[in-house]
């Protein structure tokens, strides 16, 4: 198995995903309070002095008033997070998220469509304006699976640079996995034994086996497969007019994903069968959406979801129930809506395939990931490579 550590030894915890499009968030990221294991579906216990935990001088004290930014252009979403150091944590001062469906149709055509690129550019122009207005000191902007796979991905990256001033770094699947771990590992349930962290994206899914001892977990093994909620939805043929047909399509999705996971499943089989308690943490729109359904929230509430521990059996039951519904029925459910109604089933199939190979009794839910990992890295480094600077005021909007 691969054996390496993320090259980020800073102790500063990571942070979060953006909230709804264009809204400003103002809160602190820190290790969550302990969860009562006797109530696996309950929210973490909150301490009354939680906000005071962020006091103290950060390591990057000379830049404590500077704004840092992380932008993640994925296959389905464009997300931006802008934050300032705050003690051992950081405070988010601006956040942006928009569904752009950049990878729509990519699985069949191999290309980014004109409509998809236009949608992404519209969101990136908003991000560029926020970066300038917030006077961002240091930023890193990354693109993932859609731009890695598309034959016209490089052309799109250059168009983004010319039209917005944002220089997108097309990161590898390995770097994507590393950043996801850095961004969310502090939410891993306390205990002994191995752990798996996974990130279900729009165009790919990353699974990482970690040894969680120390301030930064050691990565023991990892795998990325080209199945995310968009790519899997596009690849497996529809034909789901009846509940039976929809469940048959769902079973096919699970089969396709299981085949891709097979090499990783074989490598981690010994760790999965350990006598110690195995742990599982997921970061993605899929797990946060299913957690919201589990809690029966009338609308999405990050504070209720981020750090939640849910029985895996409950997540499986919700997944099967959603897979048997029509898209219209799913769209009427709170916290799913029309935007996620088509894609959530693919996410459920990927999640169940993960639970098949790593049968943890409980699933940790993280509403944070790649962008928080980027921010941790930037704040630890404190020095800006030229390619990671924020767009200049002269860049076209």
Buried (B, 14 or more C-beta within 10 A) or exposed (E): EEEEBBEBEBEBBBBBBBBEBBEEBEBBBBBBEEBEEEEBBBBBEEEEEEEEBBEEEBBBEEBBEBBBBBBBBBBBBBBBBBBBBBBBBBBBBBBBBBBBBBBBBBBEEEBBBEEBBEBBBEBBBBBBBBBBEBEBBBBBBBBBBBBBBBEBBEEBBEBBBEBBBBBBBBBEBBBBBBBBBBBBBBBBBEEEBBBBBBBBBBBBBBBBBBBBEEEBBBBBBBBBBBBBBBBBBBBBEEEBEEEEEBBBBBEBBBEBBBEBBEEBBEBBEEBBEEEEBBBBBBBBBBBBBBBBBBBEBEEBEBEBBBBBBBBBEBBBEBBEBBBBBBBEBBBEBEBBBEEBBBBBBBBBBBBBBBBBBBEBEBBBBBBBBBBBBBBBBBBBBBEBEEEBBBBEEEBEE
